[in-house]
Amino acid sequence: MDPRYFGYEELQHTSKTAPPASLAGLGMMLPAPPLNVSQALGAALALGLERLEAQLLLLHALGRPAQERAWLLAHDTDPLPPAAQAAYGLGVQRRAAGEPLAYITGHQEFYGLDLAVDARVLVPRADTETLVDWAQEVLAATRQARVLDLGTGSGAVALALKATRPDLQVSAVDFSVEALAVAQANAQRLQLEVGFSQGSWLSGVQGRFHALVSNPPYIADQDHHLAALTHEPLQALASGHDGLDDIRTLVQQAPAHLLAGGWLLLEHGYDQAQAVRTLLTENGFSQAQSRRDLAGIERCSGGLVP
Ligand SMILES: C[S@@+](CC[C@H](N)C(=O)[O-])C[C@H]1O[C@@H](n2cnc3c(N)ncnc32)[C@H](O)[C@@H]1O
């Protein structure tokens, strides 16, 4: 996969070595039990996993926090308890089959928040932090600003904004009832007050906002890269023949829901910045501009309503 495509490449690793179909758990996948920590990690590497992924899977199976990688080094000859070994084996097998690590551990860190994630939502990507940074920038001067996250998924963007700016009035929309359940549970666990509602983009939304932020689906629906993303919800990824259908809708709907001087900020694909800036300008936005992600790629574009 072209690593620039989604800015998501670290999550899309698929082992070159397919796991044997008959292996249902580590007890069968790896040499006879009990394995020690070092042997268990080595076996996962042999199946094509990265060392870091193997370490995180092992810590998860042992019920230890992800921060305790040093513990594994200090205990490399410790035998694994049978239940941990079985859970680890299953995790290694799922990862080797291409499932995102975050779905296996059930957690993804985003903007310093520990988010619960599963197959109902897109795994939040580090590059989406660019969108949060930019939203904070445009909202910096406005106390208690109203901001709406469109297509909230796990709640990542809305929750990051509320966590870092408790004065903001944050709401979030998603079309997927299942995604909203994940987002609401995250908000509750993190004790962050965000108003969630179900709907299609801005069609059911009342009122005007200081900023609208969105990481919408933006992959062309015939794009071959989708074949590597089969574990995540298709409605979170694909958007028409050129990947811009949802962005076109958002750009058209947004002016009626922004206060004067309010910003629409959109994440998009690595090669879509110019097209999104053009759409913004054509729809009456001024100051259309882009922001680069961690890899230096134009990843977000936005404009303001005069
Ligand atoms: C790329 S994911 C982004 C999720 C999250 N904001 C993030 O950055 O991790 C796009 C989200 O848009 C939602 N979505 C797709 N079509 C939608 C629509 N018509 N209206 C509202 N949300 C939609 C999907 O359910 C999905 O949660």
The ligand as an SDF file (V2000), in Angstrom:
LIG
                    3D

 27 29  0  0  0  0  0  0  0  0999 V2000
  -13.4940    8.3850    8.4980 C   0  0  0  0  0  0  0  0  0  0  0  0
  -14.6640    8.0520    9.7740 S   0  0  0  0  0  0  0  0  0  0  0  0
  -14.1310    9.2300   11.0000 C   0  0  0  0  0  0  0  0  0  0  0  0
  -14.4240    8.8220   12.4170 C   0  0  0  0  0  0  0  0  0  0  0  0
  -13.8090    9.7560   13.4690 C   0  0  0  0  0  0  0  0  0  0  0  0
  -14.2360   11.1210   13.2870 N   0  0  0  0  0  0  0  0  0  0  0  0
  -12.3020    9.6780   13.4140 C   0  0  0  0  0  0  0  0  0  0  0  0
  -11.6730   10.6250   12.9450 O   0  0  0  0  0  0  0  0  0  0  0  0
  -11.7490    8.6840   13.8550 O   0  0  0  0  0  0  0  0  0  0  0  0
  -16.1260    8.7670    9.0760 C   0  0  0  0  0  0  0  0  0  0  0  0
  -17.3720    8.7160    9.9530 C   0  0  0  0  0  0  0  0  0  0  0  0
  -18.4380    9.3410    9.2200 O   0  0  0  0  0  0  0  0  0  0  0  0
  -19.6250    8.6270    9.4600 C   0  0  0  0  0  0  0  0  0  0  0  0
  -20.5570    8.9040    8.3390 N   0  0  0  0  0  0  0  0  0  0  0  0
  -20.5740    8.3610    7.1010 C   0  0  0  0  0  0  0  0  0  0  0  0
  -21.5830    8.8790    6.3770 N   0  0  0  0  0  0  0  0  0  0  0  0
  -22.2050    9.7840    7.1680 C   0  0  0  0  0  0  0  0  0  0  0  0
  -23.3080   10.6660    6.9870 C   0  0  0  0  0  0  0  0  0  0  0  0
  -23.9880   10.7080    5.8380 N   0  0  0  0  0  0  0  0  0  0  0  0
  -23.6720   11.4590    8.0180 N   0  0  0  0  0  0  0  0  0  0  0  0
  -22.9960   11.4390    9.1880 C   0  0  0  0  0  0  0  0  0  0  0  0
  -21.9370   10.6170    9.4250 N   0  0  0  0  0  0  0  0  0  0  0  0
  -21.5480    9.8010    8.4210 C   0  0  0  0  0  0  0  0  0  0  0  0
  -19.1890    7.1790    9.5420 C   0  0  0  0  0  0  0  0  0  0  0  0
  -20.1670    6.4090   10.2180 O   0  0  0  0  0  0  0  0  0  0  0  0
  -17.8670    7.3260   10.3020 C   0  0  0  0  0  0  0  0  0  0  0  0
  -18.0570    7.2030   11.6940 O   0  0  0  0  0  0  0  0  0  0  0  0
  1  2  1  0
  2  3  1  0
  2 10  1  0
  3  4  1  0
  4  5  1  0
  5  6  1  0
  5  7  1  0
  7  8  2  0
  7  9  1  0
 10 11  1  0
 11 12  1  0
 11 26  1  0
 12 13  1  0
 13 14  1  0
 13 24  1  0
 14 15  1  0
 14 23  1  0
 15 16  2  0
 16 17  1  0
 17 18  1  0
 17 23  2  0
 18 19  1  0
 18 20  2  0
 20 21  1  0
 21 22  2  0
 22 23  1  0
 24 25  1  0
 24 26  1  0
 26 27  1  0
M  CHG  2   2   1   9  -1
M  END
$$$$
